[in-house]
Amino acid sequence: MITVWPQYLDKNLSLNEGRKVSKEIAVEEPKLQDIEKALKRLNLHYSTQKERSYPGKWYEKSGRILVESDKPKLELLKEISLKLQEIKQ
C-alpha cells in the first residue's frame, strides 16, 4: 500500500512543505475527489481516509488515499499527477 496525500501533488507547495513531484507536473490544490478520479482512470485499487491530517499540517483534515500498487512511490505519484493534469484540461 502506498499512501498518497494531496500535498504530494500540490504545485503551490515547496518540497519542504511536502510536494513530492516536480512543479511541471504538479497541479494546483488537488482534492481527494480529483485524485480518486485519476486512480479510477488508472485502474488502481484504493481506499480513501477523509478524516486524516497530513503530519506537516496536523490541524487541517486533508485526507489521504491508500493505493495498492507494486510501482515505486515516486513513479506512482508522477502517473497520478499527469492524469490529474489530463482531467483538469
Secondary structure, DSSP 8 states (H G I E B T S, - for coil): -EEE-GGGGBTTS-TTTT--S-TTT-BSS--HHHHHHHHHHTT--EEEETT---GGGTTS---EEEE--SS-HHHHHHHHHHHHHHHH-
